[in-house]
């Protein structure tokens, strides 16, 4: 994955709106009176498609997602978002999933606003092999409304909205390979957590203390050899030929912290070193080079670790030069 594509379209015709979602085979019929108003925000990150769709009139939607994909959608906002998906009522904050081998029907009753992610199944399988050592064992086998546990959808909804906001407001960040890869990994992890079924893997909790120490030792050796690069958990799993769960158990046992926490600290320190050199480059661009694309979260993590905002670090460094 070396690129991204983002587009924002507004439509005053239901047919034009239906055609604006790329690579989906679908037909929309407007069923309530009034001028149609539709808005579609769409981001492609290699094999991932993230989009937000809003319609102001009651619409009957029929069709199928992109071929060979798994899709999760969830309503946005505090409105009623009244709709029926494949004959089942969707709650205002309830998610629904689509599989590419089945046609769907979605009937909305007035204004409707959703955010969704669609991902190529082969990519998700390959990612699962890299980080977990097994193929992705998804629990979704047909189009269906998911359980009503609202909290399970909140994190993913926030992540999808933040992803689109980054593409819309600071697209230059996604020109950085590390930022795009970090974003893609986060989206894959979130989708796997929502849909996946975990299986026991030998060599995770059952590893010996000596093995866990060796894993951490080799991981730190790899990190030192790549001290100037934004290392990710999938990259570390692949380099060490261990699953994410083995890496998790090893770091938790030996260092009393997760590999995610450890790697985040290393990356934050990498950004700090760059900021302390001063210069004219913006904080966001330096952070993106180290894989931080969610700017508000990055600033909060940076301040938590160093006791000051990244902008303060840069301002102090620039004052020393002048």
C-alpha positions as CSV (number, residue, x, y, z in Angstrom):
1,X,0.0,0.0,0.0
2,X,1.7,3.2,-1.2
3,X,-1.2,5.7,-1.7
4,X,-4.6,6.9,-0.6
5,X,-7.6,8.4,-2.4
6,X,-10.1,10.8,-0.7
7,X,-13.2,12.4,-2.1
8,X,-16.1,14.4,-0.8
9,X,-19.3,14.6,-3.0
10,X,-22.7,16.2,-2.5
11,X,-25.7,15.1,-4.6
12,X,-29.2,16.4,-5.3
13,X,-30.3,13.3,-7.1
14,X,-30.7,9.9,-5.5
15,X,-29.2,8.0,-8.5
16,X,-26.1,10.2,-8.7
17,X,-25.7,9.6,-5.0
18,X,-25.9,5.8,-5.3
19,X,-23.3,5.9,-8.0
20,X,-20.9,8.0,-6.0
21,X,-19.8,5.1,-3.7
22,X,-17.1,3.5,-5.7
23,X,-17.0,-0.2,-6.5
24,X,-20.4,-1.0,-4.9
25,X,-23.2,-2.4,-7.0
26,X,-26.3,-0.7,-5.7
27,X,-29.5,1.0,-6.6
28,X,-31.3,3.7,-4.5
29,X,-35.0,4.7,-4.7
30,X,-36.2,7.8,-3.0
31,X,-39.5,7.1,-1.3
32,X,-40.3,10.3,0.6
33,X,-41.2,13.7,-0.9
34,X,-38.9,16.6,-1.2
35,X,-35.6,17.6,-2.8
36,X,-33.0,14.9,-2.3
37,X,-29.8,15.8,-0.4
38,X,-27.0,13.4,-0.1
39,X,-23.4,13.6,1.1
40,X,-20.6,11.0,0.7
41,X,-17.1,11.2,2.2
42,X,-14.9,8.3,1.0
43,X,-11.3,7.3,1.7
44,X,-9.4,4.5,0.1
45,X,-6.3,3.2,1.9
46,X,-5.1,0.4,-0.3
47,X,-7.5,-2.5,0.4
48,X,-9.5,-0.5,3.0
49,X,-12.5,1.7,2.2
50,X,-13.8,4.1,4.9
51,X,-16.8,6.2,4.1
52,X,-19.5,8.3,5.7
53,X,-22.9,8.6,4.0
54,X,-25.8,10.8,4.8
55,X,-29.2,11.2,3.1
56,X,-32.0,13.6,4.0
57,X,-34.9,11.6,2.6
58,X,-36.3,8.2,3.1
59,X,-34.5,5.8,0.7
60,X,-34.7,2.2,-0.2
61,X,-31.2,0.8,-0.9
62,X,-30.5,-2.5,-2.6
63,X,-27.3,-4.0,-3.9
64,X,-24.0,-5.6,-2.9
65,X,-20.7,-4.3,-1.4
66,X,-17.3,-4.5,-3.2
67,X,-16.5,-8.1,-4.1
68,X,-14.5,-10.2,-1.6
69,X,-15.0,-7.7,1.2
70,X,-16.2,-7.6,4.8
71,X,-18.1,-4.4,5.8
72,X,-19.2,-2.9,9.1
73,X,-21.5,0.2,9.3
74,X,-22.9,2.1,12.2
75,X,-25.1,5.1,12.5
76,X,-23.6,8.5,13.5
77,X,-24.9,11.3,15.7
78,X,-27.8,11.7,18.1
79,X,-30.6,11.6,15.5
80,X,-33.2,8.8,15.3
81,X,-31.4,7.3,12.2
82,X,-34.5,5.1,11.8
83,X,-33.8,2.2,9.4
84,X,-34.4,-1.5,8.7
85,X,-31.5,-3.7,7.4
86,X,-32.5,-6.9,5.7
87,X,-35.8,-6.8,7.5
88,X,-34.4,-6.0,11.0
89,X,-34.7,-2.7,12.8
90,X,-31.4,-0.9,13.4
91,X,-31.0,0.9,16.7
92,X,-29.8,4.5,16.7
93,X,-26.3,3.5,17.6
94,X,-26.4,-0.2,16.5
95,X,-24.0,-1.6,14.0
96,X,-24.7,-3.9,11.0
97,X,-22.4,-6.0,8.9
98,X,-22.3,-6.9,5.3
99,X,-20.6,-9.8,3.4
100,X,-19.9,-9.4,-0.3
101,X,-21.5,-12.7,-1.4
102,X,-25.0,-11.5,-0.2
103,X,-27.2,-8.8,-1.5
104,X,-28.6,-6.3,1.1
105,X,-31.6,-4.1,1.5
106,X,-31.6,-1.0,3.7
107,X,-34.8,1.0,4.1
108,X,-34.4,4.4,5.8
109,X,-37.2,6.5,7.3
110,X,-36.0,10.1,6.9
111,X,-32.5,11.5,7.6
112,X,-29.9,8.8,7.9
113,X,-26.2,9.2,8.7
114,X,-23.7,6.3,8.8
115,X,-20.0,5.6,8.9
116,X,-18.6,2.4,7.6
117,X,-15.4,0.4,6.8
118,X,-15.0,-2.2,4.1
119,X,-11.9,-4.3,3.8
120,X,-10.6,-6.9,1.4
121,X,-10.8,-10.4,3.0
122,X,-7.5,-11.6,1.6
123,X,-5.8,-8.5,3.1
124,X,-7.4,-9.2,6.5
125,X,-6.4,-12.9,6.4
126,X,-2.8,-11.9,5.6
127,X,-2.7,-9.3,8.3
128,X,-4.1,-11.9,10.8
129,X,-1.4,-14.3,9.8
130,X,1.3,-11.7,10.4
131,X,0.2,-10.6,13.8
132,X,-1.7,-13.7,15.2
133,X,-0.2,-16.6,13.3
134,X,-3.6,-17.8,12.1
135,X,-6.1,-16.8,9.4
136,X,-8.8,-14.4,10.4
137,X,-11.7,-16.4,11.8
138,X,-14.5,-13.8,11.4
139,X,-17.9,-14.4,13.1
140,X,-19.9,-12.7,10.4
141,X,-21.1,-15.1,7.7
142,X,-24.2,-13.3,6.4
143,X,-25.7,-9.8,6.4
144,X,-27.0,-9.1,9.8
145,X,-27.7,-6.5,12.5
146,X,-25.1,-7.0,15.3
147,X,-25.8,-7.2,19.0
148,X,-27.0,-4.1,20.7
149,X,-23.9,-3.6,22.9
150,X,-23.5,0.1,22.0
151,X,-20.1,0.4,23.8
152,X,-18.6,-2.2,21.4
153,X,-19.3,0.1,18.5
154,X,-18.2,3.4,20.1
155,X,-14.5,2.9,19.7
156,X,-14.7,1.8,16.1
157,X,-17.1,4.7,15.2
158,X,-14.7,7.2,16.8
159,X,-11.7,5.7,14.9
160,X,-13.5,5.8,11.6
161,X,-14.6,9.4,12.1
162,X,-11.0,10.4,13.1
163,X,-9.7,8.6,10.0
164,X,-11.9,10.6,7.7
165,X,-11.2,13.9,9.6
166,X,-7.5,13.3,9.1
167,X,-7.9,12.7,5.3
168,X,-10.2,15.8,5.1
169,X,-8.3,18.3,7.3
170,X,-4.6,17.2,7.1
171,X,-4.2,15.0,4.0
172,X,-0.5,15.8,3.9
173,X,0.0,13.5,6.9
174,X,-1.1,10.5,4.8
175,X,1.7,11.2,2.4
176,X,3.9,9.7,5.1
177,X,4.2,5.9,4.8
178,X,4.4,5.4,8.6
179,X,1.2,7.3,9.2
180,X,-0.7,5.4,6.5
181,X,0.5,2.0,7.8
182,X,-0.3,2.9,11.4
183,X,-3.8,4.0,10.4
184,X,-4.3,0.8,8.3
185,X,-3.1,-1.4,11.2
186,X,-5.4,0.4,13.6
187,X,-8.4,-0.1,11.4
188,X,-7.6,-3.8,10.8
189,X,-7.2,-4.4,14.6
190,X,-10.5,-2.6,15.3
191,X,-12.4,-4.6,12.7
192,X,-10.8,-7.9,13.9
193,X,-11.8,-7.1,17.5
194,X,-15.4,-6.4,16.5
195,X,-15.8,-9.4,14.2
196,X,-13.1,-11.8,15.1
197,X,-13.2,-15.1,17.1
198,X,-10.1,-15.8,19.1
199,X,-8.6,-19.2,19.1
200,X,-6.0,-20.5,21.5
201,X,-2.5,-20.5,20.1
202,X,0.3,-22.7,21.4
203,X,3.3,-20.8,22.4
204,X,1.4,-17.8,23.9
205,X,0.5,-18.3,27.5
206,X,2.3,-21.6,27.5
207,X,5.7,-20.2,26.7
208,X,8.5,-20.7,29.3
209,X,10.0,-17.8,31.2
210,X,13.3,-18.3,29.3
211,X,11.4,-18.1,26.0
212,X,9.6,-14.9,27.0
213,X,12.9,-13.3,28.0
214,X,14.4,-14.3,24.7
215,X,11.5,-12.8,22.8
216,X,11.9,-9.5,24.6
217,X,15.7,-9.5,24.2
218,X,15.4,-10.1,20.5
219,X,12.7,-7.5,20.2
220,X,14.8,-4.9,21.9
221,X,17.7,-5.8,19.7
222,X,15.6,-5.3,16.6
223,X,14.4,-2.0,17.9
224,X,17.9,-0.8,18.6
225,X,18.9,-1.7,15.1
226,X,16.0,0.3,13.7
227,X,16.1,3.1,16.2
228,X,15.3,5.8,13.6
229,X,12.3,3.9,12.2
230,X,8.7,3.9,13.5
231,X,8.4,0.2,14.3
232,X,4.9,-1.3,14.6
233,X,3.7,-4.4,16.4
234,X,2.9,-6.3,13.1
235,X,6.4,-5.5,11.9
236,X,7.9,-6.8,15.1
237,X,5.8,-10.0,15.0
238,X,6.9,-10.6,11.4
239,X,10.6,-9.9,12.2
240,X,10.7,-12.2,15.3
241,X,8.4,-14.9,13.8
242,X,6.1,-14.8,16.8
243,X,2.3,-14.1,17.2
244,X,1.0,-10.9,18.7
245,X,-0.2,-12.9,21.8
246,X,3.3,-14.3,22.4
247,X,4.8,-10.9,22.1
248,X,2.1,-9.5,24.5
249,X,2.7,-12.2,27.1
250,X,6.5,-11.8,26.9
251,X,6.5,-8.1,27.3
252,X,3.9,-8.2,30.1
253,X,5.9,-10.8,32.0
254,X,9.4,-9.4,31.5
255,X,8.8,-5.6,31.4
256,X,5.4,-5.3,33.0
257,X,4.0,-3.4,30.0
258,X,2.5,-4.2,26.7
259,X,4.6,-4.1,23.4
260,X,2.2,-1.4,22.2
261,X,3.0,0.8,25.2
262,X,6.7,0.2,24.8
263,X,6.7,0.9,21.0
264,X,4.6,4.0,21.6
265,X,7.1,5.4,24.0
266,X,10.0,4.7,21.6
267,X,8.1,6.5,18.8
268,X,7.2,9.5,21.1
269,X,10.9,9.8,22.0
270,X,11.7,9.7,18.3
271,X,9.4,12.6,17.7
272,X,10.8,14.5,20.7
273,X,14.4,14.2,19.3
274,X,13.2,15.7,16.0
275,X,11.4,18.5,17.8
276,X,14.4,19.4,19.9
277,X,16.3,20.0,16.7
278,X,14.1,23.0,16.0
279,X,13.5,24.0,12.4
280,X,10.5,25.1,10.4
281,X,8.8,21.8,9.9
282,X,5.4,21.5,11.5
283,X,4.8,19.2,14.5
284,X,2.1,17.2,12.7
285,X,4.4,16.4,9.8
286,X,7.2,15.1,12.2
287,X,4.6,13.1,14.2
288,X,3.2,11.5,11.0
289,X,6.7,10.4,10.0
290,X,6.7,8.3,13.2
291,X,3.3,6.9,12.6
292,X,1.1,9.3,14.6
293,X,-1.8,10.4,12.4
294,X,-4.4,11.1,15.2
295,X,-3.1,14.5,16.2
296,X,-5.2,15.1,19.4
297,X,-4.3,11.6,20.7
298,X,-0.7,12.1,19.9
299,X,-0.6,15.4,21.7
300,X,-2.2,13.9,24.8
301,X,0.2,10.9,24.8
302,X,3.2,13.2,24.3
303,X,2.1,15.5,27.2
304,X,1.5,12.5,29.4
305,X,4.9,11.1,28.8
306,X,7.0,14.3,28.8
307,X,4.9,16.8,30.8
308,X,4.6,19.3,28.0
309,X,2.9,19.6,24.6
310,X,4.9,18.9,21.5
311,X,4.4,22.5,20.3
312,X,6.1,23.6,23.6
313,X,9.1,21.4,22.9
314,X,9.4,22.8,19.4
315,X,8.9,26.4,20.6
316,X,11.7,26.1,23.2
317,X,14.0,24.5,20.6
318,X,13.4,27.3,18.2
319,X,14.0,30.0,20.9
320,X,17.5,28.5,21.6
321,X,18.4,28.9,17.9
322,X,17.3,32.6,17.9
